[in-house]
């Protein structure tokens, strides 16, 4: 019985579906567009949102996703074996068709085989294959009624068809055809009047038909058309052809075919180089380096230059440009061979096959080429030694693929491109390609979309370059999408690319796809390295060290480093400094994509493998940050937590300075890890890790990050509903609110934290939260409520032996004593705070205590003593203090030295304090610095400057509710106005200040000295 032919689809024109000899009706417009969109990317999973876009462009109804799924169901019913041909795969659907079933796959395969035959010198076979490919074309996809997405794909296919048509005409011209081509070329020009290649082919066909005048007239036609339509002149190739026709250049005639009986020698220059990109942009440094290797070459062996880089970095484009620029120096031949190291669906070309292809490119007939593999290689090597040529071996998988093809002595320049760093190629020069420089990225986009469009949205163009990762392939795809969608703004595409979950899908156009390019590199790895790549992709930070990598990989540090170095050689990770490794943004997106699993309902989840890596990362981060905090913040109390599930290796840390450096390097990555943990619902890890990280954020004055992290930790703790972690998170939030000037929010958090501490019987928690509440109340001028709480906190901390915490509260209470005029108590508290901090080795607490003591001494009028106290503090490393605390130290130093009449360096201290980076993020300290600086300038006679600073302080303090500094600002404004002759204004502000001081119980004779 005759087997029924399989279902066949034709999409290169109107949509046709055939079941044997019977045509199948697939349904209405929605079904047609869904089916065609799937068939345009066979065997690739297309998510539902992509199909929605294809059907409705930007005007999808609310029911669009449902309609797409309904259309798929109908297609499966209408098409025989439809459930197999349209497969559900994860988030979407896939057209599971074979080349025999789809004209597009046949078209693509014919073009590929034609290219290979042409490269091997088999022009007759290549011509036949191109005829076969072109014959499959029946018109635009869906006859031009497919909508924007389908039309864009159709335009890409039309471009490929026209390229094939041009290649076919070239081969036929080379074979001696002339007059018989004129009509066909004119027909092709009718639909593509601006294609210069077709015009040149028509001119050549006319010339060879004895119609020189018409050939010259044709040049005039295209020149006039280009000028009228685009305002440009014909390209170099067309102009050179015009000149050659004018002078009847003999090279335009067809060479006589060799006698079949004669063995053709390798004569004349042969070139199989791809065309040089007209819009080639950037890479000047790399090109100069490459050409420099050639200019400075010595010796008799082949000059080997290996160009490596990640997929899509433009290796082939650079090699082709260099080859074209060197062509005149190597006149015998310029050969290009794709060794298919990373070609979809194809095996890498073996050395014997490569040798045969190269020999055929040089015109060696098949009967002269040995049948045995080693004989072919030997013949190629002996042929290579006799010629001065350029050999471009493209897309190489490893050294073993090219070493057999190299011979010595020879005058050949061998350019090799590979995604791997080919370290075992002896005597090879190396050029490694990274991403493009931002200006070059922008220039590439501008060259594709046009200056007018780019100039309308310069910031969006820069954002587009960033989101494309400055990767040439991604830049070209993104710019090409804009060129094909003239109604899109650059900003619209930028907004689409900001969604990291869909960015790779957006960076796909026709056969070009960043995801496919990266997948080829990934699939070229061994199984263990593929797993390592997926695990490392879970890391959320900008870069990582070998210790973090070891935790992610669950390996020893040395083994983890070996993995990273291998991936570095394969250009799947980058290295910007020794010992630190990073993913390119698009590579990270791809690695995360690999880690998703899909449930039957279509929702995305992370694999257990990925989840395990994240858990190890968080356990490592907790263990490492515990060790760093112990060194950097001695006396702090660790939060109890379960023992880690593995024993992570930690970077050696032995001093506070080393711990501070570790935190500086890892801080942003720790924040990213906490954000990742929060998204994954790992709430206990969020709360515990945040409790460590807040210490360093506070030290570095990153108070916005401090506040945001505390809020994240609180949200996680509430979601977890564990009282001890909730209390801890509330307590830290209260401190962050005080530092950021959000006093009422801080009071509410401190009260709730204290209530939880009482319920839990947590006396340490009660001690801390009572002290924080007292500090917040004092800042708002509620001294009568604040003082007993601070004293209670100190007593409880002393009883518990919590010396670090006691030092903090003593420092806080000294300021309250000072404002109330209780100087003896203030000095005692500050001194005790300093002693405790010094005993613990808590240098940052000691320096804060010295600043507090100096403030009390200044208020007491003991200026010389205060100057000595501040001088001792300044001798310590500035990095031990938060920036805002350092600014206060400097401005108080200026006040003390100024009052002693020592003017040297005083003004520079004030200016440095006022210009401190990050001071604006610490408003509590900022208003104190402004008021202190205002008093300095007032005493110095610069009353205008003093007035401005006090006014700034007043506005900020009033907004914050910082009643103490608000009162001092009013007092400073009054003094400055009086000095400037505004008695009425001075009296008004002075009265307001007195009223505020009186309400807070700050006695006039004991206020901060002027």
Secondary structure, 3 states (H helix, E strand, C coil): CCCCCCEEEECCCCCEEEECCEECCCCCHHHHHHHHHHHHCCCCCEEHHHHHHHHHCCCCCCCHHHHHHHHHHHHHHHCCCHHHHEEEECCEEEECCCHHHEHHHHHHHHHHHHHHHHHCCCHHHHHHHHHHHHHCCCCCHHHHCCHHHHHHHHHHHHHHHHHHHHHHHHHHHHCCCCHHHHHHHHHHHHHCCCCHHHHHHHHHHHHHCCCHHHHHHHHHHHHHHHHHHHCCCCCHHHHHHHHHHHCCCHHHCCCCCCCCCCCCCCCCCEECCCCCCCCCCCCHHHHHHHHHHHHCCCCCECEEEEEEECCCCCHHHHHHHHHHHHHHHCCCEEEEEECCCCCCCCCCCCHHHHHHHHHHHCCCCHHHCCCCHHHHHHHHHHHHCCCCEEEEEEEECCHHHHHCCCCECCCCEEEEEECCCCCCCCCEEEEEECCCCHHHHHHHHHHHHCHHHHHHCHHHHHHHHHHCCCCHHHHHHHHHHHHHCCCCCHHHHHHHHCCCCCHHHHCEECCEEHHHHHHHHHHCCCHHHHHHHHHHCCCCCCCECHHHHHHHHCCCHHHHHHHHHHHHHCCCCEEEECCEEECCHHHHHHHHHHCEEECCCCCEEECHHHHHHHHHHHHHHHHHHHHHHHHHCCCCCCCCCCCCCCCCCCCCCCCHHHHHHHHHHHHHHHHHHHHHHHHCCCHHHHHHHHHHHHHHHHHCCCHHHHHHHHHHHHHHHHHHCCHHHHHHHHHHHHHHHHHCCCHHHHHHHHHHHHHHHHHHCCHHHHHHHHHHHHHHHHHCCCHHHHHHHHHHHHHHHHHHCCHHHHHHHHHHHHHHHHHCCCHHHHHHHHHHHHHHHHHHCCHHHHHHHHHHHHHHHHHHCCHHHHHHHHHHHHCCCHHHCCHHHHHHHHHHHHHHHHHCCCCCCHHHHHHHHHCCCCHHHCHHHHHHHHHHHHHHHHHCCCHHHHHHHHHHHHHHHHHHCCHHHHHHHHHHHHHHHHHCCCHHHHHHHHHHHHHHHHHHCCCHHHCCCC
